């Protein structure tokens, strides 16, 4: 646990030092759980968003994009269930005065037991090598069986208290498990109570005539209310999808873990409309497709897992999370949900407008079912950034800090150096910058010795460094250095565009999918 905390502190520190993330309005002592993306962070975030958008919209003929407004008619949130049911169960520790989500306390406790199982499995793999059978070990090892039984018991009771909204039972579960305050260890808890997460605001010229509104807590409803607009104007045939990225807002009382849980965040969502009865086939397809997208970034297969929901939302008949191994353990990164026809029918009821689709192929009118994929852009940023940050010991026993961002996402694709600041080398280096900048985000750097410049760009996440030396003037060649391998290669200046395109372009990476 101490090692995880130390790793996480390094991630947060590095993100600020290299211009990725700053605390919001820091000169005024900041604002809790609100962050600004710096010059490099804005680029990385944009590239993640674009990689998602291209793979979701550009690569699918039956998925189109949307950009709905943040403000929506207040009845939208009544129809969606957010006004009545968008709550978190909160509990306070009387001694530390800290407030927590009751369900997260239980889930974190359960995950610690699961980590013990994974530790036993890792030890067994090392002991038995190629002869190790993980499935057999899980089904026969007494420690694993005992711990799994404990996890199953906790899961069953957690599901029960959530489904029955048994707040007293929630507190009893926390007490029975002996869960203490993560900060102080105290087990002196208040009662559990529900808290609505939506931010309220006003729309109007005066207080007397203003309309009560909410900042949207999710982007999905903007898609549902525009279902017919998109379907008719785009002549879309079921099955088809509508994708959207954008800001959402939740009044998280216990926002924590850096940008993992914030009050203002960005979502990347796609709602896929299908015939009733075909939703489970689509659900399985999108589970597989979305996992492939994540794995394409090369952050390590072992850092992803599926978690089927123990408690389904009121609108769902199936739901699973793609969980990622963050510095603080496995947590939700993306959700895939089969939302049935709840949303369109609810908006039909509250608006009085028909939101149905006439299917010419079967000569039938129906309310489509929906399969949703929803990933948090900020969480995706944290996943990519935290897993890319490495500290390596080199052959000469020196160390380097390197941010091994996937090249397709890296803010700067290449840094161009003149070996020295004379003899015409800066001029040639700047010519290369001016030639490449139309296709790639590149920078010019002449400060310090080349070795220091390499280290600076390694820590900044730049995948390639291009050095212009005296030979470059004669042969029109340069040295290109790979960030991850530190290998250097002599290449023609004329070939740089092709090399960078092959290594860093969306086209090259998307082709792997």
Buried (B, 14 or more C-beta within 10 A) or exposed (E): EEEEEEBBEBBBEBBBEBBBBBBBEEEEEBEEBBBEBBEBBBBBBBBBBBBBBBBBBEEBEEBBBBEBEBBBEBEBBEBBBBBEEBBBBBBBBEBBEBEBBBBBBBBBBBBEBBBBBEEBBEEBEEEEEEEEEEEEBBEEBEEBEEBBEBBEEBBEBBBBBBEEEBBEBBBBBBEEBEBBBBEEEBBEBEEBBEBBBBBEBEEEEEEEEEEEBBBBBBBBBBBBBBBBEBBEEEEBEBBBBBBBBBEBBBBBBBBBBBBBBBBBBBBBBBBBBBBEEBBBEBBBBBBEBBBEBBBBBBBEEEBBEEBEBBBBBEBBBBBBBBBBBBBBBBBBBBBBBBBBBBBBBBBBEBBEEEBBBEBEEEEEEBBBBBBBBBBBBBBBBBBBBBBBBEEEEEEEEEEBBBBBBBBBBBBBBBBBBBBBEEEEBBEBBBEBBEBBEEBBBBBBBBEEEBEEBBBBBBBBBBBBBBBBBEEBBEEEBBBBBBBEEBEEEEBEBEEBBEBBBEBBBBEBBBEEE
